[in-house]
Amino acid sequence: MSRARIPNEWGFGKLKLNFAYLDFKQGLKPFQQDIAVYWPVAQMLNNCHTCLYGSQTNTYFDMPQPNLEEYLRMGSDFPVFR
């Protein structure tokens, strides 16, 4: 099971590397700042970074790099966004 868990942890590591402010010890303090606002924005920007530059997980699973335009367009056909 750890072989499947390790690549998942790489994603969190990349997020904390690109946005060190999200690490509680370095920046955010629970109950003092709204972490629920910062985390989704950082995750979306991290996904955009992955689309542009790839990731260790892409290489590990031998997967193609996602397309940034498709990622940003994802969900735009829902009626809520019209």
C-alpha distances in whole Angstrom, upper triangle without the diagonal:
4,5,6,6,9,11,11,13,15,17,18,19,21,22,23,25,27,28,28,30,27,26,28,29,31,32,31,32,31,34,36,35,33,30,29,32,31,27,27,30,28,25,27,29,26,25,28,28,25,27,30,28,24,21,19,16,19,19,16,15,19,20,24,25,26,29,31,33,31,29,32,34,31,32,36,37,36,39,39,39,42
4,5,5,6,9,10,10,12,15,15,16,18,20,21,22,24,25,25,28,25,23,25,26,28,29,29,30,29,32,34,33,32,28,28,30,29,25,26,28,26,23,26,27,24,23,27,26,23,26,28,26,23,19,16,14,18,18,14,15,18,20,23,24,25,29,30,33,31,28,31,33,31,32,36,37,37,40,39,39,42
4,6,6,7,9,11,12,14,16,16,18,20,21,22,24,25,26,28,26,25,27,28,29,31,30,32,31,34,36,35,33,30,29,31,30,26,26,28,26,23,25,26,23,22,25,24,21,24,26,24,20,17,14,12,15,14,11,11,15,17,20,21,23,26,28,31,29,27,30,32,29,31,35,36,36,39,39,38,41
4,6,6,7,9,11,12,14,15,17,18,20,21,23,24,25,27,24,24,26,27,28,30,29,30,29,33,34,33,31,27,27,29,27,23,23,26,24,21,23,24,21,20,23,22,19,21,24,22,19,16,13,11,13,14,11,10,14,15,18,19,20,24,25,28,26,24,27,29,26,28,31,32,32,36,35,35,38
4,6,5,6,9,10,11,13,15,16,17,19,21,22,22,24,21,20,22,24,25,26,26,27,26,29,31,29,28,24,24,26,25,21,21,24,22,19,21,23,19,19,22,22,19,22,24,22,19,16,14,11,15,16,13,13,17,17,20,20,21,25,25,28,27,24,27,29,26,28,31,33,32,35,34,34,38
4,5,5,6,9,10,10,12,15,15,16,18,20,20,23,20,19,21,22,23,25,25,27,26,30,31,29,28,25,25,26,24,21,22,24,21,18,21,22,18,18,21,20,17,20,22,20,17,14,11,9,13,13,11,12,15,16,19,19,20,24,25,28,27,24,27,29,27,29,32,34,34,37,36,35,39
4,5,5,7,9,10,11,13,15,15,17,19,19,22,20,19,22,23,24,25,25,27,27,30,31,29,28,24,24,25,23,20,20,22,19,16,18,19,16,15,18,17,14,17,19,17,14,10,8,6,9,10,8,9,12,13,16,15,17,20,21,24,23,21,23,26,24,26,29,31,31,34,33,32,36
4,5,6,7,9,10,11,13,15,16,17,18,20,18,17,20,21,22,23,23,24,24,27,28,26,25,21,20,22,20,17,17,19,17,14,16,17,14,14,17,17,14,17,19,18,15,12,10,8,11,13,11,12,15,15,17,16,17,20,21,24,22,19,22,24,22,24,27,29,28,32,31,30,33
4,5,5,6,9,10,11,12,14,15,15,18,15,14,17,18,19,20,20,22,22,25,26,24,23,20,20,21,19,16,17,19,16,14,17,18,14,15,18,17,15,18,20,18,16,12,11,10,13,15,13,14,17,17,19,19,19,22,22,26,25,21,24,26,24,26,29,31,31,34,32,32,35
4,5,5,6,9,10,10,12,14,14,17,15,15,18,19,19,20,21,23,23,27,27,25,24,21,21,22,20,16,17,18,15,13,16,16,12,13,16,14,12,15,17,15,12,9,7,7,11,12,11,13,15,15,17,16,17,20,20,24,23,20,22,25,23,26,28,31,31,34,33,32,35
4,5,5,6,9,10,11,12,13,16,14,14,17,19,19,19,19,22,22,25,26,23,22,18,18,19,17,13,14,15,12,10,12,13,9,9,13,12,10,13,15,14,11,8,8,8,11,13,12,13,16,15,16,14,15,18,17,21,20,17,19,22,20,22,25,27,27,31,29,28,31
4,5,5,6,8,10,10,11,13,11,10,13,15,15,16,16,18,18,21,22,20,19,15,16,17,14,11,13,14,11,9,13,13,10,11,15,14,12,16,18,16,15,12,12,11,14,16,16,17,19,19,20,18,18,21,20,23,22,19,21,24,22,23,26,29,28,31,29,28,32
4,5,5,6,9,10,10,13,11,10,14,14,14,16,16,19,19,23,23,21,21,17,18,19,16,14,15,16,13,12,15,14,11,13,16,14,13,17,18,16,14,11,11,11,14,16,15,17,19,19,20,18,19,22,21,24,24,21,23,26,24,26,29,32,31,35,33,31,35
4,5,5,6,8,10,13,11,12,15,16,16,16,17,20,21,24,24,22,21,18,18,19,16,13,14,14,11,10,12,11,8,10,12,10,9,13,14,12,11,8,9,10,13,14,14,16,18,17,18,16,16,19,18,21,21,18,20,23,22,24,27,30,30,33,31,29,33
4,5,5,6,8,10,8,9,13,15,14,14,14,17,18,21,21,18,18,14,15,15,12,9,11,11,7,7,10,9,6,9,11,10,10,14,15,14,13,11,12,13,15,17,17,19,21,19,20,17,17,19,17,21,21,17,18,22,21,22,25,28,28,30,28,27,30
4,6,5,5,8,6,6,10,11,10,11,12,15,16,19,19,17,17,13,15,16,12,10,13,13,9,10,13,12,10,13,15,13,14,17,18,16,16,14,14,15,18,19,20,21,23,23,23,21,21,23,21,24,24,21,22,25,24,26,28,31,31,34,31,30,33
4,6,5,9,9,9,13,13,12,13,14,18,19,23,22,20,20,17,19,18,15,13,16,15,11,12,14,13,10,13,15,12,13,16,16,14,15,12,13,15,17,18,19,21,22,22,22,20,20,22,20,24,25,21,22,26,25,27,29,33,33,35,33,31,35
4,6,9,9,11,14,15,13,13,15,18,20,23,22,19,19,16,18,17,13,12,14,12,9,10,12,9,7,11,12,9,11,14,14,13,13,12,14,16,17,19,20,22,23,22,21,18,18,20,18,21,22,19,19,23,23,25,26,30,30,33,31,29,32
4,5,6,8,11,13,10,10,11,15,16,19,18,16,15,13,14,14,10,9,12,10,7,9,12,10,8,12,13,12,13,17,17,16,17,15,17,18,20,22,23,24,26,24,24,21,21,22,19,22,23,20,20,24,23,25,26,30,30,32,30,28,31
4,5,6,9,9,7,7,9,13,15,18,17,15,16,13,16,15,12,11,14,14,10,12,15,13,12,16,17,15,17,20,20,19,19,17,18,20,22,23,24,26,28,27,27,24,24,25,23,26,27,24,24,27,27,28,30,33,33,35,33,31,35
4,5,7,9,6,5,6,10,12,15,14,12,13,10,13,13,9,10,13,12,10,13,15,14,13,17,18,17,19,22,22,21,22,20,22,23,25,26,27,29,30,29,29,26,26,27,24,27,28,24,24,27,27,28,30,33,32,34,31,30,33
4,6,9,8,6,6,9,11,14,13,11,11,8,11,11,8,7,11,11,8,10,14,13,12,15,17,16,18,21,22,21,21,19,20,21,23,25,25,27,29,28,28,25,24,26,23,26,27,23,23,26,25,26,28,31,30,32,29,28,32
4,6,5,6,6,9,11,14,14,13,13,10,13,14,11,10,14,15,12,13,17,16,15,18,20,19,20,23,24,23,22,20,20,21,24,25,25,27,29,28,29,27,26,28,26,29,29,26,26,29,28,29,31,34,33,36,33,32,35
4,5,5,5,6,7,11,11,11,12,10,13,14,12,12,16,16,14,16,19,19,18,21,23,22,23,26,27,26,26,24,24,24,27,29,28,30,33,32,33,30,30,31,29,32,32,28,28,32,30,31,33,36,35,37,34,33,37
4,6,7,8,10,14,13,13,15,13,17,18,15,15,19,19,17,19,22,21,20,23,25,24,25,28,29,27,27,25,25,26,29,30,29,31,34,33,34,32,32,33,31,34,35,31,31,35,33,34,36,39,38,40,37,37,40
4,7,9,12,15,14,13,15,13,17,17,14,15,18,18,16,18,21,20,19,22,24,22,23,27,27,26,26,24,24,25,28,29,29,31,33,33,33,31,31,32,30,33,33,30,30,33,33,34,35,39,38,40,37,36,39
4,7,10,13,11,10,12,11,14,14,11,13,16,16,14,16,19,18,18,21,22,21,23,26,26,26,26,24,25,26,29,30,31,32,34,33,34,31,30,31,29,31,32,29,28,31,31,32,33,36,35,37,34,33,36
4,6,9,8,7,9,7,11,12,9,10,14,14,13,15,18,18,18,21,22,22,24,26,27,27,27,25,26,27,29,31,31,32,35,33,34,31,30,31,29,31,31,28,27,30,29,30,31,35,33,35,32,31,34
4,6,5,6,9,8,12,13,12,13,17,17,16,18,21,21,21,24,26,25,27,30,31,30,30,28,29,29,32,34,34,35,37,36,37,34,33,34,32,34,34,31,30,33,32,32,34,37,35,37,33,33,36
4,5,6,8,7,10,12,12,12,16,17,17,18,21,22,22,24,26,26,27,30,31,31,31,29,30,29,32,34,34,35,37,36,37,34,33,34,32,34,34,30,30,33,31,31,33,36,34,35,32,32,35
4,6,7,8,11,13,13,14,17,19,19,20,23,24,24,26,28,29,30,33,34,34,34,32,33,32,35,37,37,38,40,39,39,37,35,37,34,36,36,32,31,34,32,32,33,36,34,35,31,31,35
4,7,9,12,13,13,15,18,18,18,21,23,23,24,26,28,28,30,32,33,33,34,32,33,33,36,38,38,39,41,40,40,37,36,36,34,36,36,32,31,34,33,32,34,37,35,35,32,32,35
4,6,9,9,9,11,14,15,15,17,19,20,21,23,25,25,27,29,30,30,31,29,31,31,33,35,35,36,38,37,37,34,32,33,30,32,32,29,27,30,29,29,30,33,31,32,29,28,32
4,5,6,7,9,11,12,13,15,17,18,19,21,23,23,25,27,28,29,29,28,30,29,31,34,34,34,37,35,35,32,30,31,28,29,29,26,25,27,26,25,27,30,28,29,25,25,28
4,5,5,6,9,10,11,12,15,15,16,18,20,21,22,24,26,26,26,25,26,26,28,30,30,31,33,31,32,29,27,28,26,27,27,24,23,26,24,24,26,29,27,28,25,25,28
4,6,6,7,9,10,11,13,15,16,17,19,21,22,23,25,26,26,24,26,25,27,30,30,30,32,30,30,28,26,27,24,26,25,22,21,23,22,21,23,26,23,25,22,22,25
4,6,6,7,9,11,12,13,15,16,18,19,21,22,24,25,25,24,26,26,27,30,31,31,33,30,30,27,25,25,23,24,24,20,19,21,20,20,21,24,22,24,20,20,23
4,6,6,6,9,10,11,12,14,16,16,18,20,21,22,23,22,24,23,25,28,28,29,31,29,28,25,23,24,21,23,23,20,18,21,21,21,22,25,24,26,23,22,25
4,6,5,6,9,10,10,12,14,15,16,18,20,21,20,19,21,20,22,25,25,26,28,26,26,23,21,22,20,22,22,18,17,20,19,19,21,24,23,25,22,22,25
4,5,5,6,9,10,10,12,14,15,17,19,20,19,19,21,20,21,24,25,25,26,24,24,21,19,20,17,19,18,15,14,17,15,16,18,21,19,22,19,18,21
4,5,5,6,8,10,11,12,14,15,17,18,19,19,21,21,22,25,26,26,27,25,24,21,18,19,16,17,18,14,13,16,16,16,17,21,20,22,19,18,21
4,5,5,6,9,10,10,12,14,15,16,16,16,18,18,19,22,23,24,25,23,22,19,18,18,16,18,19,15,14,18,17,18,20,23,23,25,23,21,24
4,5,5,6,9,10,10,12,14,15,15,14,16,15,17,20,20,21,22,20,20,17,15,16,14,16,16,13,13,16,15,16,18,21,21,24,21,20,24
4,5,5,6,9,10,11,13,14,14,14,17,17,17,20,21,21,22,20,19,16,13,14,11,13,13,10,9,13,12,13,15,18,18,21,19,17,20
4,5,5,6,9,10,11,12,13,14,17,17,17,20,22,22,23,20,19,15,14,14,11,13,14,11,10,14,14,16,17,21,21,24,22,20,23
4,5,5,6,9,10,10,10,10,13,13,14,17,18,19,20,18,17,14,12,14,11,15,15,12,12,16,16,18,19,23,23,26,24,22,25
4,5,5,6,9,10,9,10,13,12,12,15,17,17,18,15,14,11,9,10,9,12,12,8,10,13,12,15,17,20,20,24,22,20,23
4,5,5,6,9,9,11,15,15,14,17,19,19,19,16,15,11,9,9,6,9,11,8,8,12,12,15,16,20,21,24,22,20,22
4,5,5,6,7,9,12,13,13,15,17,18,18,16,14,11,10,11,9,12,14,11,12,15,16,19,20,23,24,27,26,24,26
4,5,5,5,6,9,10,9,12,14,14,14,12,11,8,8,9,9,12,13,10,12,16,15,18,20,23,24,28,27,24,27
4,6,6,8,12,12,10,13,16,15,15,12,10,6,5,6,5,9,10,8,10,13,13,17,18,21,22,26,25,23,25
4,6,9,13,14,12,14,17,18,16,14,12,8,8,8,7,10,12,11,12,15,16,20,20,23,25,28,28,25,27
4,7,10,12,10,11,15,16,15,13,11,8,10,10,10,14,15,14,15,18,19,22,24,26,28,31,31,28,30
4,7,8,7,8,11,12,11,10,8,6,8,10,11,14,15,13,16,18,18,22,23,26,27,31,30,28,30
4,5,5,7,9,10,11,10,10,8,10,13,14,17,17,15,18,21,20,23,25,28,29,32,31,29,32
4,5,5,6,9,10,10,12,11,13,16,17,21,20,18,21,24,23,26,28,31,31,35,34,32,35
4,5,5,6,8,8,10,10,12,15,17,20,19,17,20,22,21,24,26,28,29,33,32,31,34
4,6,6,6,5,7,7,9,13,15,18,17,15,19,21,19,23,25,27,28,32,31,30,32
4,6,5,7,8,9,12,15,17,21,20,19,22,24,23,26,29,31,32,36,35,33,36
4,6,8,11,12,15,18,20,23,22,21,24,26,25,27,30,32,33,37,36,35,38
4,5,9,11,13,17,19,22,20,19,23,24,23,25,28,30,31,34,34,33,36
4,7,9,12,16,18,21,20,19,23,24,23,26,28,30,31,35,35,34,36
4,7,9,12,15,18,16,16,19,20,19,22,25,26,27,31,31,30,32
4,6,9,12,15,13,14,17,18,17,21,23,24,26,30,30,28,30
4,7,9,12,11,11,14,16,16,19,21,23,25,28,28,26,28
4,6,9,8,7,11,12,12,15,17,19,21,25,25,22,25
4,6,5,6,9,10,11,14,15,17,20,23,23,21,23
4,5,5,6,9,10,13,14,17,19,22,22,19,21
4,5,5,6,9,12,12,14,17,20,20,17,18
4,6,5,6,10,10,12,15,18,18,16,17
4,5,5,9,10,13,14,18,18,15,17
4,5,8,8,12,13,16,16,13,15
4,6,6,8,11,14,14,11,12
4,6,8,9,13,13,11,13
4,5,6,9,9,8,11
4,6,8,9,6,8
4,6,8,7,8
4,5,6,7
4,5,5
4,6
4
